[in-house]
Amino acid sequence: MPKDTTEYSNVLIALVVSPNEDGSFDFPSLMEKIRTVQMEGLTWSKSEPGVEDFHFGMKRMLVSCQITDKVSMGEVTKALQALGRPEGERAPAADDDDDDDDGLFGEISIESFDRADGKWC
């Protein structure tokens, strides 16, 4: 797949993060771990993340960040998925049907993706 070469100088992204646990996950602790992911061109929102119910009593967290063209959202997502995995353990292959991921997250998805200057992406 060819790499997208479109440049977005500043992009505001809202992520939905679902923990790989039951509804008793410690979201403030999870946010601290998320903020340990540091890359050139990535800035995490300093505001508290939103936590919402989404089904069967489980909760998910809404997290915001801003990226520049120095980092891709794919790199950020891979770094987040690696949190909680034992050191050196590789991520499951994309075609791996095994749902037993030892990372912290059950799912990470993009809720919104907007240019900071208000123009369409």
Biopython code that builds the backbone (N, CA, C, O; Angstrom):
import numpy as np
from Bio.PDB.StructureBuilder import StructureBuilder

atoms = [
    (1, "MET", "N", (0.850, -1.174, 0.000)),
    (1, "MET", "CA", (0.000, 0.000, 0.000)),
    (1, "MET", "C", (0.897, 1.238, 0.000)),
    (1, "MET", "O", (1.774, 1.353, 0.856)),
    (2, "PRO", "N", (0.702, 2.155, -0.925)),
    (2, "PRO", "CA", (1.539, 3.356, -0.961)),
    (2, "PRO", "C", (1.278, 4.250, 0.245)),
    (2, "PRO", "O", (0.151, 4.360, 0.730)),
    (3, "LYS", "N", (2.337, 4.879, 0.711)),
    (3, "LYS", "CA", (2.219, 5.774, 1.867)),
    (3, "LYS", "C", (1.530, 7.068, 1.445)),
    (3, "LYS", "O", (1.824, 7.624, 0.387)),
    (4, "ASP", "N", (0.616, 7.537, 2.279)),
    (4, "ASP", "CA", (-0.085, 8.790, 2.023)),
    (4, "ASP", "C", (0.905, 9.929, 2.235)),
    (4, "ASP", "O", (1.455, 10.081, 3.326)),
    (5, "THR", "N", (1.133, 10.724, 1.200)),
    (5, "THR", "CA", (2.098, 11.807, 1.294)),
    (5, "THR", "C", (1.435, 13.161, 1.504)),
    (5, "THR", "O", (2.104, 14.194, 1.453)),
    (6, "THR", "N", (0.118, 13.167, 1.742)),
    (6, "THR", "CA", (-0.581, 14.415, 1.995)),
    (6, "THR", "C", (-0.061, 15.011, 3.295)),
    (6, "THR", "O", (0.064, 14.309, 4.298)),
    (7, "GLU", "N", (0.239, 16.300, 3.279)),
    (7, "GLU", "CA", (0.756, 16.944, 4.481)),
    (7, "GLU", "C", (-0.346, 17.734, 5.173)),
    (7, "GLU", "O", (-1.024, 18.553, 4.552)),
    (8, "TYR", "N", (-0.512, 17.482, 6.438)),
    (8, "TYR", "CA", (-1.426, 18.219, 7.290)),
    (8, "TYR", "C", (-0.554, 18.831, 8.376)),
    (8, "TYR", "O", (-0.011, 18.095, 9.200)),
    (9, "SER", "N", (-0.405, 20.117, 8.408)),
    (9, "SER", "CA", (0.536, 20.728, 9.335)),
    (9, "SER", "C", (0.156, 20.490, 10.793)),
    (9, "SER", "O", (1.027, 20.165, 11.599)),
    (10, "ASN", "N", (-1.091, 20.638, 11.149)),
    (10, "ASN", "CA", (-1.557, 20.368, 12.508)),
    (10, "ASN", "C", (-2.926, 19.713, 12.415)),
    (10, "ASN", "O", (-3.852, 20.265, 11.821)),
    (11, "VAL", "N", (-3.042, 18.539, 13.003)),
    (11, "VAL", "CA", (-4.293, 17.800, 12.958)),
    (11, "VAL", "C", (-4.720, 17.489, 14.386)),
    (11, "VAL", "O", (-3.928, 16.988, 15.184)),
    (12, "LEU", "N", (-5.969, 17.788, 14.700)),
    (12, "LEU", "CA", (-6.553, 17.467, 16.000)),
    (12, "LEU", "C", (-7.284, 16.134, 15.868)),
    (12, "LEU", "O", (-8.105, 15.950, 14.970)),
    (13, "ILE", "N", (-6.979, 15.219, 16.763)),
    (13, "ILE", "CA", (-7.542, 13.874, 16.677)),
    (13, "ILE", "C", (-8.190, 13.509, 18.000)),
    (13, "ILE", "O", (-7.606, 13.702, 19.066)),
    (14, "ALA", "N", (-9.396, 12.984, 17.917)),
    (14, "ALA", "CA", (-10.071, 12.439, 19.093)),
    (14, "ALA", "C", (-10.100, 10.925, 18.930)),
    (14, "ALA", "O", (-10.628, 10.404, 17.948)),
    (15, "LEU", "N", (-9.527, 10.229, 19.902)),
    (15, "LEU", "CA", (-9.475, 8.772, 19.885)),
    (15, "LEU", "C", (-10.468, 8.192, 20.883)),
    (15, "LEU", "O", (-10.717, 8.774, 21.938)),
    (16, "VAL", "N", (-11.023, 7.054, 20.540)),
    (16, "VAL", "CA", (-11.842, 6.286, 21.471)),
    (16, "VAL", "C", (-11.012, 5.073, 21.865)),
    (16, "VAL", "O", (-10.612, 4.281, 21.011)),
    (17, "VAL", "N", (-10.756, 4.932, 23.158)),
    (17, "VAL", "CA", (-9.931, 3.857, 23.672)),
    (17, "VAL", "C", (-10.788, 2.970, 24.564)),
    (17, "VAL", "O", (-11.353, 3.422, 25.560)),
    (18, "SER", "N", (-10.875, 1.693, 24.184)),
    (18, "SER", "CA", (-11.613, 0.724, 24.991)),
    (18, "SER", "C", (-10.600, -0.187, 25.661)),
    (18, "SER", "O", (-9.773, -0.788, 24.976)),
    (19, "PRO", "N", (-10.641, -0.305, 26.983)),
    (19, "PRO", "CA", (-9.660, -1.151, 27.668)),
    (19, "PRO", "C", (-9.913, -2.625, 27.388)),
    (19, "PRO", "O", (-11.022, -3.022, 27.029)),
    (20, "ASN", "N", (-8.885, -3.418, 27.555)),
    (20, "ASN", "CA", (-8.942, -4.857, 27.349)),
    (20, "ASN", "C", (-9.320, -5.539, 28.669)),
    (20, "ASN", "O", (-8.776, -6.587, 29.016)),
    (21, "GLU", "N", (-10.232, -4.946, 29.375)),
    (21, "GLU", "CA", (-10.617, -5.404, 30.710)),
    (21, "GLU", "C", (-12.130, -5.292, 30.865)),
    (21, "GLU", "O", (-12.826, -4.883, 29.936)),
    (22, "ASP", "N", (-12.641, -5.660, 32.055)),
    (22, "ASP", "CA", (-14.051, -5.414, 32.349)),
    (22, "ASP", "C", (-14.221, -3.941, 32.719)),
    (22, "ASP", "O", (-13.261, -3.176, 32.618)),
    (23, "GLY", "N", (-15.398, -3.528, 33.140)),
    (23, "GLY", "CA", (-15.685, -2.127, 33.399)),
    (23, "GLY", "C", (-14.966, -1.516, 34.582)),
    (23, "GLY", "O", (-15.198, -0.343, 34.875)),
    (24, "SER", "N", (-14.103, -2.246, 35.281)),
    (24, "SER", "CA", (-13.464, -1.730, 36.490)),
    (24, "SER", "C", (-12.068, -1.150, 36.236)),
    (24, "SER", "O", (-11.293, -0.996, 37.181)),
    (25, "PHE", "N", (-11.735, -0.831, 35.000)),
    (25, "PHE", "CA", (-10.402, -0.336, 34.667)),
    (25, "PHE", "C", (-10.181, 1.054, 35.250)),
    (25, "PHE", "O", (-11.112, 1.857, 35.305)),
    (26, "ASP", "N", (-8.966, 1.343, 35.682)),
    (26, "ASP", "CA", (-8.601, 2.630, 36.271)),
    (26, "ASP", "C", (-8.220, 3.602, 35.146)),
    (26, "ASP", "O", (-7.076, 3.613, 34.691)),
    (27, "PHE", "N", (-9.186, 4.417, 34.705)),
    (27, "PHE", "CA", (-8.970, 5.300, 33.565)),
    (27, "PHE", "C", (-7.922, 6.391, 33.808)),
    (27, "PHE", "O", (-7.151, 6.676, 32.892)),
    (28, "PRO", "N", (-7.847, 7.020, 34.996)),
    (28, "PRO", "CA", (-6.772, 8.002, 35.212)),
    (28, "PRO", "C", (-5.371, 7.372, 35.063)),
    (28, "PRO", "O", (-4.465, 7.991, 34.506)),
    (29, "SER", "N", (-5.210, 6.156, 35.562)),
    (29, "SER", "CA", (-3.938, 5.448, 35.420)),
    (29, "SER", "C", (-3.656, 5.132, 33.952)),
    (29, "SER", "O", (-2.521, 5.247, 33.490)),
    (30, "LEU", "N", (-4.691, 4.738, 33.234)),
    (30, "LEU", "CA", (-4.554, 4.443, 31.809)),
    (30, "LEU", "C", (-4.116, 5.695, 31.042)),
    (30, "LEU", "O", (-3.273, 5.611, 30.148)),
    (31, "MET", "N", (-4.685, 6.854, 31.391)),
    (31, "MET", "CA", (-4.318, 8.089, 30.710)),
    (31, "MET", "C", (-2.864, 8.443, 30.980)),
    (31, "MET", "O", (-2.175, 8.938, 30.088)),
    (32, "GLU", "N", (-2.386, 8.200, 32.190)),
    (32, "GLU", "CA", (-0.972, 8.437, 32.503)),
    (32, "GLU", "C", (-0.084, 7.586, 31.610)),
    (32, "GLU", "O", (0.938, 8.064, 31.117)),
    (33, "LYS", "N", (-0.464, 6.326, 31.394)),
    (33, "LYS", "CA", (0.317, 5.441, 30.531)),
    (33, "LYS", "C", (0.263, 5.917, 29.081)),
    (33, "LYS", "O", (1.269, 5.873, 28.372)),
    (34, "ILE", "N", (-0.906, 6.368, 28.645)),
    (34, "ILE", "CA", (-1.037, 6.868, 27.274)),
    (34, "ILE", "C", (-0.107, 8.054, 27.067)),
    (34, "ILE", "O", (0.545, 8.155, 26.028)),
    (35, "ARG", "N", (-0.038, 8.949, 28.041)),
    (35, "ARG", "CA", (0.807, 10.143, 27.910)),
    (35, "ARG", "C", (2.297, 9.826, 27.945)),
    (35, "ARG", "O", (3.114, 10.699, 27.651)),
    (36, "THR", "N", (2.671, 8.594, 28.298)),
    (36, "THR", "CA", (4.086, 8.216, 28.225)),
    (36, "THR", "C", (4.524, 8.008, 26.778)),
    (36, "THR", "O", (5.722, 7.992, 26.493)),
    (37, "VAL", "N", (3.576, 7.849, 25.870)),
    (37, "VAL", "CA", (3.913, 7.727, 24.448)),
    (37, "VAL", "C", (4.280, 9.121, 23.952)),
    (37, "VAL", "O", (3.420, 9.993, 23.830)),
    (38, "GLN", "N", (5.546, 9.317, 23.672)),
    (38, "GLN", "CA", (6.059, 10.607, 23.235)),
    (38, "GLN", "C", (6.760, 10.439, 21.900)),
    (38, "GLN", "O", (7.576, 9.534, 21.727)),
    (39, "MET", "N", (6.441, 11.314, 20.961)),
    (39, "MET", "CA", (7.075, 11.325, 19.643)),
    (39, "MET", "C", (7.176, 12.758, 19.183)),
    (39, "MET", "O", (6.383, 13.609, 19.585)),
    (40, "GLU", "N", (8.159, 13.024, 18.333)),
    (40, "GLU", "CA", (8.250, 14.354, 17.755)),
    (40, "GLU", "C", (7.017, 14.565, 16.884)),
    (40, "GLU", "O", (6.715, 13.754, 16.009)),
    (41, "GLY", "N", (6.309, 15.662, 17.134)),
    (41, "GLY", "CA", (5.110, 15.967, 16.372)),
    (41, "GLY", "C", (3.816, 15.505, 17.023)),
    (41, "GLY", "O", (2.746, 15.674, 16.439)),
    (42, "LEU", "N", (3.888, 14.922, 18.226)),
    (42, "LEU", "CA", (2.701, 14.449, 18.952)),
    (42, "LEU", "C", (2.564, 15.226, 20.246)),
    (42, "LEU", "O", (3.517, 15.326, 21.019)),
    (43, "THR", "N", (1.374, 15.783, 20.490)),
    (43, "THR", "CA", (1.084, 16.478, 21.741)),
    (43, "THR", "C", (-0.248, 15.967, 22.275)),
    (43, "THR", "O", (-1.273, 16.069, 21.602)),
    (44, "TRP", "N", (-0.231, 15.418, 23.485)),
    (44, "TRP", "CA", (-1.464, 14.949, 24.118)),
    (44, "TRP", "C", (-2.195, 16.120, 24.748)),
    (44, "TRP", "O", (-1.562, 17.055, 25.239)),
    (45, "SER", "N", (-3.505, 16.082, 24.740)),
    (45, "SER", "CA", (-4.315, 17.104, 25.383)),
    (45, "SER", "C", (-4.048, 17.081, 26.884)),
    (45, "SER", "O", (-3.888, 16.014, 27.477)),
    (46, "LYS", "N", (-4.002, 18.242, 27.485)),
    (46, "LYS", "CA", (-3.778, 18.323, 28.929)),
    (46, "LYS", "C", (-5.090, 18.182, 29.704)),
    (46, "LYS", "O", (-5.072, 18.015, 30.924)),
    (47, "SER", "N", (-6.207, 18.247, 29.018)),
    (47, "SER", "CA", (-7.503, 18.107, 29.695)),
    (47, "SER", "C", (-7.739, 16.646, 30.081)),
    (47, "SER", "O", (-7.156, 15.727, 29.507)),
    (48, "GLU", "N", (-8.598, 16.468, 31.055)),
    (48, "GLU", "CA", (-8.939, 15.123, 31.494)),
    (48, "GLU", "C", (-9.723, 14.410, 30.400)),
    (48, "GLU", "O", (-10.566, 15.024, 29.745)),
    (49, "PRO", "N", (-9.458, 13.130, 30.196)),
    (49, "PRO", "CA", (-10.198, 12.393, 29.174)),
    (49, "PRO", "C", (-11.643, 12.177, 29.597)),
    (49, "PRO", "O", (-11.953, 12.124, 30.787)),
    (50, "GLY", "N", (-12.507, 12.057, 28.624)),
    (50, "GLY", "CA", (-13.902, 11.747, 28.912)),
    (50, "GLY", "C", (-14.077, 10.246, 29.021)),
    (50, "GLY", "O", (-13.457, 9.493, 28.271)),
    (51, "VAL", "N", (-14.900, 9.808, 29.931)),
    (51, "VAL", "CA", (-15.202, 8.388, 30.082)),
    (51, "VAL", "C", (-16.699, 8.229, 29.882)),
    (51, "VAL", "O", (-17.495, 8.957, 30.476)),
    (52, "GLU", "N", (-17.082, 7.267, 29.035)),
    (52, "GLU", "CA", (-18.499, 7.071, 28.755)),
    (52, "GLU", "C", (-18.829, 5.591, 28.705)),
    (52, "GLU", "O", (-17.979, 4.762, 28.379)),
    (53, "ASP", "N", (-20.072, 5.268, 29.031)),
    (53, "ASP", "CA", (-20.568, 3.902, 28.883)),
    (53, "ASP", "C", (-20.818, 3.657, 27.406)),
    (53, "ASP", "O", (-21.274, 4.554, 26.697)),
    (54, "PHE", "N", (-20.522, 2.436, 26.927)),
    (54, "PHE", "CA", (-20.864, 2.184, 25.543)),
    (54, "PHE", "C", (-21.672, 0.929, 25.328)),
    (54, "PHE", "O", (-22.471, 0.909, 24.392)),
    (55, "HIS", "N", (-21.532, -0.114, 26.109)),
    (55, "HIS", "CA", (-22.483, -1.226, 26.067)),
    (55, "HIS", "C", (-22.181, -2.233, 27.166)),
    (55, "HIS", "O", (-21.034, -2.396, 27.581)),
    (56, "PHE", "N", (-23.222, -2.899, 27.624)),
    (56, "PHE", "CA", (-23.122, -3.950, 28.631)),
    (56, "PHE", "C", (-22.329, -3.529, 29.866)),
    (56, "PHE", "O", (-21.615, -4.342, 30.452)),
    (57, "GLY", "N", (-22.453, -2.266, 30.261)),
    (57, "GLY", "CA", (-21.787, -1.778, 31.458)),
    (57, "GLY", "C", (-20.304, -1.479, 31.280)),
    (57, "GLY", "O", (-19.643, -1.053, 32.227)),
    (58, "MET", "N", (-19.777, -1.696, 30.090)),
    (58, "MET", "CA", (-18.362, -1.389, 29.847)),
    (58, "MET", "C", (-18.202, 0.095, 29.547)),
    (58, "MET", "O", (-19.135, 0.756, 29.092)),
    (59, "LYS", "N", (-17.026, 0.596, 29.804)),
    (59, "LYS", "CA", (-16.745, 2.013, 29.573)),
    (59, "LYS", "C", (-15.624, 2.146, 28.557)),
    (59, "LYS", "O", (-14.829, 1.230, 28.348)),
    (60, "ARG", "N", (-15.588, 3.314, 27.934)),
    (60, "ARG", "CA", (-14.488, 3.642, 27.033)),
    (60, "ARG", "C", (-14.068, 5.074, 27.298)),
    (60, "ARG", "O", (-14.817, 5.860, 27.877)),
    (61, "MET", "N", (-12.860, 5.401, 26.868)),
    (61, "MET", "CA", (-12.290, 6.705, 27.169)),
    (61, "MET", "C", (-12.074, 7.475, 25.868)),
    (61, "MET", "O", (-11.647, 6.917, 24.858)),
    (62, "LEU", "N", (-12.380, 8.768, 25.919)),
    (62, "LEU", "CA", (-12.144, 9.652, 24.791)),
    (62, "LEU", "C", (-10.885, 10.452, 25.083)),
    (62, "LEU", "O", (-10.808, 11.137, 26.103)),
    (63, "VAL", "N", (-9.900, 10.373, 24.199)),
    (63, "VAL", "CA", (-8.595, 10.981, 24.386)),
    (63, "VAL", "C", (-8.303, 11.878, 23.191)),
    (63, "VAL", "O", (-8.574, 11.495, 22.052)),
    (64, "SER", "N", (-7.757, 13.059, 23.429)),
    (64, "SER", "CA", (-7.443, 13.980, 22.334)),
    (64, "SER", "C", (-5.941, 14.200, 22.224)),
    (64, "SER", "O", (-5.215, 14.203, 23.219)),
    (65, "CYS", "N", (-5.499, 14.383, 20.987)),
    (65, "CYS", "CA", (-4.102, 14.718, 20.745)),
    (65, "CYS", "C", (-4.011, 15.578, 19.495)),
    (65, "CYS", "O", (-4.972, 15.717, 18.739)),
    (66, "GLN", "N", (-2.852, 16.140, 19.302)),
    (66, "GLN", "CA", (-2.575, 16.920, 18.102)),
    (66, "GLN", "C", (-1.306, 16.349, 17.496)),
    (66, "GLN", "O", (-0.326, 16.105, 18.201)),
    (67, "ILE", "N", (-1.328, 16.137, 16.183)),
    (67, "ILE", "CA", (-0.124, 15.664, 15.514)),
    (67, "ILE", "C", (0.244, 16.628, 14.393)),
    (67, "ILE", "O", (-0.595, 17.364, 13.876)),
    (68, "THR", "N", (1.516, 16.600, 14.037)),
    (68, "THR", "CA", (2.001, 17.369, 12.892)),
    (68, "THR", "C", (2.427, 16.372, 11.826)),
    (68, "THR", "O", (2.288, 15.162, 12.010)),
    (69, "ASP", "N", (2.940, 16.872, 10.725)),
    (69, "ASP", "CA", (3.362, 15.984, 9.651)),
    (69, "ASP", "C", (4.649, 15.223, 9.974)),
    (69, "ASP", "O", (5.155, 14.493, 9.122)),
    (70, "LYS", "N", (5.183, 15.376, 11.176)),
    (70, "LYS", "CA", (6.386, 14.645, 11.594)),
    (70, "LYS", "C", (6.056, 13.241, 12.106)),
    (70, "LYS", "O", (6.957, 12.425, 12.301)),
    (71, "VAL", "N", (4.785, 12.961, 12.321)),
    (71, "VAL", "CA", (4.373, 11.658, 12.849)),
    (71, "VAL", "C", (3.060, 11.251, 12.183)),
    (71, "VAL", "O", (2.250, 12.106, 11.823)),
    (72, "SER", "N", (2.856, 9.957, 12.022)),
    (72, "SER", "CA", (1.597, 9.485, 11.448)),
    (72, "SER", "C", (0.715, 8.912, 12.552)),
    (72, "SER", "O", (1.207, 8.492, 13.599)),
    (73, "MET", "N", (-0.560, 8.901, 12.313)),
    (73, "MET", "CA", (-1.481, 8.340, 13.296)),
    (73, "MET", "C", (-1.241, 6.847, 13.450)),
    (73, "MET", "O", (-1.464, 6.289, 14.525)),
    (74, "GLY", "N", (-0.792, 6.202, 12.392)),
    (74, "GLY", "CA", (-0.459, 4.779, 12.471)),
    (74, "GLY", "C", (0.665, 4.509, 13.460)),
    (74, "GLY", "O", (0.622, 3.528, 14.202)),
    (75, "GLU", "N", (1.674, 5.380, 13.471)),
    (75, "GLU", "CA", (2.778, 5.236, 14.420)),
    (75, "GLU", "C", (2.284, 5.421, 15.853)),
    (75, "GLU", "O", (2.700, 4.695, 16.755)),
    (76, "VAL", "N", (1.409, 6.382, 16.056)),
    (76, "VAL", "CA", (0.856, 6.639, 17.390)),
    (76, "VAL", "C", (0.035, 5.435, 17.845)),
    (76, "VAL", "O", (0.179, 4.976, 18.978)),
    (77, "THR", "N", (-0.816, 4.929, 16.975)),
    (77, "THR", "CA", (-1.662, 3.785, 17.322)),
    (77, "THR", "C", (-0.819, 2.559, 17.648)),
    (77, "THR", "O", (-1.108, 1.857, 18.617)),
    (78, "LYS", "N", (0.218, 2.289, 16.859)),
    (78, "LYS", "CA", (1.097, 1.144, 17.151)),
    (78, "LYS", "C", (1.764, 1.295, 18.510)),
    (78, "LYS", "O", (1.870, 0.326, 19.263)),
    (79, "ALA", "N", (2.214, 2.503, 18.828)),
    (79, "ALA", "CA", (2.860, 2.741, 20.118)),
    (79, "ALA", "C", (1.867, 2.531, 21.261)),
    (79, "ALA", "O", (2.228, 1.982, 22.302)),
    (80, "LEU", "N", (0.622, 2.966, 21.073)),
    (80, "LEU", "CA", (-0.394, 2.762, 22.106)),
    (80, "LEU", "C", (-0.704, 1.282, 22.279)),
    (80, "LEU", "O", (-0.841, 0.805, 23.406)),
    (81, "GLN", "N", (-0.813, 0.558, 21.184)),
    (81, "GLN", "CA", (-1.118, -0.866, 21.268)),
    (81, "GLN", "C", (0.003, -1.651, 21.929)),
    (81, "GLN", "O", (-0.239, -2.711, 22.507)),
    (82, "ALA", "N", (1.232, -1.141, 21.848)),
    (82, "ALA", "CA", (2.371, -1.818, 22.466)),
    (82, "ALA", "C", (2.394, -1.640, 23.988)),
    (82, "ALA", "O", (3.072, -2.394, 24.686)),
    (83, "LEU", "N", (1.659, -0.648, 24.508)),
    (83, "LEU", "CA", (1.622, -0.443, 25.962)),
    (83, "LEU", "C", (1.077, -1.702, 26.638)),
    (83, "LEU", "O", (0.081, -2.270, 26.190)),
    (84, "GLY", "N", (1.714, -2.123, 27.688)),
    (84, "GLY", "CA", (1.229, -3.267, 28.443)),
    (84, "GLY", "C", (1.679, -4.604, 27.896)),
    (84, "GLY", "O", (1.477, -5.625, 28.553)),
    (85, "ARG", "N", (2.277, -4.639, 26.724)),
    (85, "ARG", "CA", (2.817, -5.878, 26.176)),
    (85, "ARG", "C", (4.202, -6.104, 26.780)),
    (85, "ARG", "O", (4.946, -5.145, 26.986)),
    (86, "PRO", "N", (4.552, -7.336, 27.061)),
    (86, "PRO", "CA", (5.900, -7.602, 27.580)),
    (86, "PRO", "C", (6.958, -7.073, 26.618)),
    (86, "PRO", "O", (6.771, -7.101, 25.402)),
    (87, "GLU", "N", (8.067, -6.592, 27.170)),
    (87, "GLU", "CA", (9.154, -6.005, 26.379)),
    (87, "GLU", "C", (9.609, -6.971, 25.291)),
    (87, "GLU", "O", (9.880, -8.142, 25.556)),
    (88, "GLY", "N", (9.687, -6.469, 24.076)),
    (88, "GLY", "CA", (10.184, -7.273, 22.957)),
    (88, "GLY", "C", (9.134, -8.137, 22.281)),
    (88, "GLY", "O", (9.408, -8.708, 21.226)),
    (89, "GLU", "N", (7.951, -8.251, 22.847)),
    (89, "GLU", "CA", (6.912, -9.069, 22.221)),
    (89, "GLU", "C", (6.335, -8.323, 21.031)),
    (89, "GLU", "O", (6.024, -7.135, 21.123)),
    (90, "ARG", "N", (6.194, -9.020, 19.922)),
    (90, "ARG", "CA", (5.698, -8.369, 18.716)),
    (90, "ARG", "C", (4.185, -8.265, 18.750)),
    (90, "ARG", "O", (3.498, -9.046, 19.410)),
    (91, "ALA", "N", (3.691, -7.289, 18.025)),
    (91, "ALA", "CA", (2.250, -7.106, 17.888)),
    (91, "ALA", "C", (1.694, -8.225, 17.034)),
    (91, "ALA", "O", (2.399, -8.740, 16.166)),
    (92, "PRO", "N", (0.432, -8.622, 17.259)),
    (92, "PRO", "CA", (-0.178, -9.647, 16.413)),
    (92, "PRO", "C", (-0.227, -9.176, 14.965)),
    (92, "PRO", "O", (-0.370, -7.984, 14.696)),
    (93, "ALA", "N", (-0.107, -10.112, 14.043)),
    (93, "ALA", "CA", (-0.201, -9.780, 12.617)),
    (93, "ALA", "C", (-1.594, -9.280, 12.300)),
    (93, "ALA", "O", (-2.563, -9.646, 12.966)),
    (94, "ALA", "N", (-1.693, -8.442, 11.279)),
    (94, "ALA", "CA", (-2.983, -7.856, 10.903)),
    (94, "ALA", "C", (-4.000, -8.922, 10.535)),
    (94, "ALA", "O", (-5.198, -8.730, 10.747)),
    (95, "ASP", "N", (-3.540, -10.055, 9.982)),
    (95, "ASP", "CA", (-4.472, -11.108, 9.581)),
    (95, "ASP", "C", (-4.660, -12.160, 10.669)),
    (95, "ASP", "O", (-5.298, -13.186, 10.433)),
    (96, "ASP", "N", (-4.108, -11.915, 11.862)),
    (96, "ASP", "CA", (-4.234, -12.832, 12.983)),
    (96, "ASP", "C", (-5.646, -12.738, 13.552)),
    (96, "ASP", "O", (-6.070, -11.670, 13.996)),
    (97, "ASP", "N", (-6.369, -13.849, 13.539)),
    (97, "ASP", "CA", (-7.749, -13.861, 14.043)),
    (97, "ASP", "C", (-7.823, -14.073, 15.549)),
    (97, "ASP", "O", (-8.913, -14.058, 16.121)),
    (98, "ASP", "N", (-6.690, -14.270, 16.193)),
    (98, "ASP", "CA", (-6.655, -14.498, 17.631)),
    (98, "ASP", "C", (-6.953, -13.196, 18.358)),
    (98, "ASP", "O", (-6.240, -12.209, 18.176)),
    (99, "ASP", "N", (-8.002, -13.182, 19.181)),
    (99, "ASP", "CA", (-8.400, -11.978, 19.903)),
    (99, "ASP", "C", (-7.658, -11.807, 21.222)),
    (99, "ASP", "O", (-7.927, -10.854, 21.953)),
    (100, "ASP", "N", (-6.732, -12.705, 21.545)),
    (100, "ASP", "CA", (-6.021, -12.640, 22.819)),
    (100, "ASP", "C", (-4.822, -11.720, 22.717)),
    (100, "ASP", "O", (-3.685, -12.189, 22.666)),
    (101, "ASP", "N", (-5.057, -10.418, 22.688)),
    (101, "ASP", "CA", (-3.997, -9.424, 22.644)),
    (101, "ASP", "C", (-3.679, -9.032, 24.078)),
    (101, "ASP", "O", (-4.576, -8.664, 24.836)),
    (102, "ASP", "N", (-2.409, -9.109, 24.453)),
    (102, "ASP", "CA", (-2.012, -8.817, 25.825)),
    (102, "ASP", "C", (-1.809, -7.340, 26.082)),
    (102, "ASP", "O", (-1.410, -6.968, 27.185)),
    (103, "GLY", "N", (-2.065, -6.484, 25.111)),
    (103, "GLY", "CA", (-1.930, -5.048, 25.311)),
    (103, "GLY", "C", (-3.010, -4.532, 26.249)),
    (103, "GLY", "O", (-3.882, -5.289, 26.674)),
    (104, "LEU", "N", (-2.953, -3.251, 26.569)),
    (104, "LEU", "CA", (-3.920, -2.655, 27.486)),
    (104, "LEU", "C", (-5.277, -2.411, 26.852)),
    (104, "LEU", "O", (-6.277, -2.283, 27.558)),
    (105, "PHE", "N", (-5.324, -2.346, 25.522)),
    (105, "PHE", "CA", (-6.533, -1.888, 24.856)),
    (105, "PHE", "C", (-7.239, -2.985, 24.096)),
    (105, "PHE", "O", (-6.613, -3.818, 23.441)),
    (106, "GLY", "N", (-8.571, -2.969, 24.196)),
    (106, "GLY", "CA", (-9.372, -3.850, 23.372)),
    (106, "GLY", "C", (-9.530, -3.257, 21.990)),
    (106, "GLY", "O", (-9.580, -3.979, 20.994)),
    (107, "GLU", "N", (-9.609, -1.926, 21.932)),
    (107, "GLU", "CA", (-9.790, -1.247, 20.652)),
    (107, "GLU", "C", (-9.337, 0.205, 20.772)),
    (107, "GLU", "O", (-9.540, 0.852, 21.800)),
    (108, "ILE", "N", (-8.728, 0.697, 19.715)),
    (108, "ILE", "CA", (-8.385, 2.113, 19.595)),
    (108, "ILE", "C", (-8.927, 2.551, 18.243)),
    (108, "ILE", "O", (-8.542, 2.009, 17.207)),
    (109, "SER", "N", (-9.817, 3.530, 18.255)),
    (109, "SER", "CA", (-10.373, 4.000, 16.987)),
    (109, "SER", "C", (-10.384, 5.526, 16.957)),
    (109, "SER", "O", (-10.370, 6.186, 17.996)),
    (110, "ILE", "N", (-10.409, 6.062, 15.752)),
    (110, "ILE", "CA", (-10.418, 7.508, 15.579)),
    (110, "ILE", "C", (-11.856, 7.993, 15.537)),
    (110, "ILE", "O", (-12.630, 7.589, 14.668)),
    (111, "GLU", "N", (-12.208, 8.850, 16.467)),
    (111, "GLU", "CA", (-13.547, 9.436, 16.543)),
    (111, "GLU", "C", (-13.662, 10.635, 15.598)),
    (111, "GLU", "O", (-14.661, 10.790, 14.896)),
    (112, "SER", "N", (-12.619, 11.487, 15.591)),
    (112, "SER", "CA", (-12.614, 12.625, 14.672)),
    (112, "SER", "C", (-11.176, 12.950, 14.286)),
    (112, "SER", "O", (-10.233, 12.666, 15.026)),
    (113, "PHE", "N", (-11.036, 13.550, 13.112)),
    (113, "PHE", "CA", (-9.735, 13.859, 12.531)),
    (113, "PHE", "C", (-9.909, 15.179, 11.798)),
    (113, "PHE", "O", (-10.407, 15.205, 10.673)),
    (114, "ASP", "N", (-9.498, 16.282, 12.434)),
    (114, "ASP", "CA", (-9.749, 17.617, 11.897)),
    (114, "ASP", "C", (-8.475, 18.440, 11.845)),
    (114, "ASP", "O", (-7.658, 18.407, 12.764)),
    (115, "ARG", "N", (-8.320, 19.172, 10.763)),
    (115, "ARG", "CA", (-7.184, 20.089, 10.687)),
    (115, "ARG", "C", (-7.382, 21.216, 11.680)),
    (115, "ARG", "O", (-8.496, 21.708, 11.863)),
    (116, "ALA", "N", (-6.292, 21.623, 12.324)),
    (116, "ALA", "CA", (-6.368, 22.680, 13.332)),
    (116, "ALA", "C", (-6.752, 24.014, 12.726)),
    (116, "ALA", "O", (-7.266, 24.880, 13.433)),
    (117, "ASP", "N", (-6.515, 24.206, 11.421)),
    (117, "ASP", "CA", (-6.864, 25.466, 10.788)),
    (117, "ASP", "C", (-8.316, 25.491, 10.295)),
    (117, "ASP", "O", (-8.751, 26.479, 9.704)),
    (118, "GLY", "N", (-9.058, 24.422, 10.534)),
    (118, "GLY", "CA", (-10.471, 24.382, 10.185)),
    (118, "GLY", "C", (-10.762, 23.936, 8.765)),
    (118, "GLY", "O", (-11.932, 23.801, 8.405)),
    (119, "LYS", "N", (-9.743, 23.700, 7.937)),
    (119, "LYS", "CA", (-9.963, 23.251, 6.563)),
    (119, "LYS", "C", (-10.251, 21.755, 6.561)),
    (119, "LYS", "O", (-9.925, 21.048, 7.515)),
    (120, "TRP", "N", (-10.851, 21.290, 5.504)),
    (120, "TRP", "CA", (-11.163, 19.878, 5.367)),
    (120, "TRP", "C", (-9.897, 19.079, 5.133)),
    (120, "TRP", "O", (-8.981, 19.542, 4.453)),
    (121, "CYS", "N", (-9.842, 17.880, 5.693)),
    (121, "CYS", "CA", (-8.712, 16.974, 5.452)),
    (121, "CYS", "C", (-8.972, 16.168, 4.210)),
    (121, "CYS", "O", (-8.145, 15.342, 3.825)),
]
sb = StructureBuilder()
sb.init_structure("model")
sb.init_model(0)
sb.init_chain("A")
sb.init_seg("    ")
for serial, (resi, resn, name, xyz) in enumerate(atoms, 1):
    if name == "N":
        sb.init_residue(resn, " ", resi, " ")
    sb.init_atom(name, np.array(xyz, "f"), 0.0, 1.0, " ", f" {name:<3s}", serial, name[0])
structure = sb.get_structure()
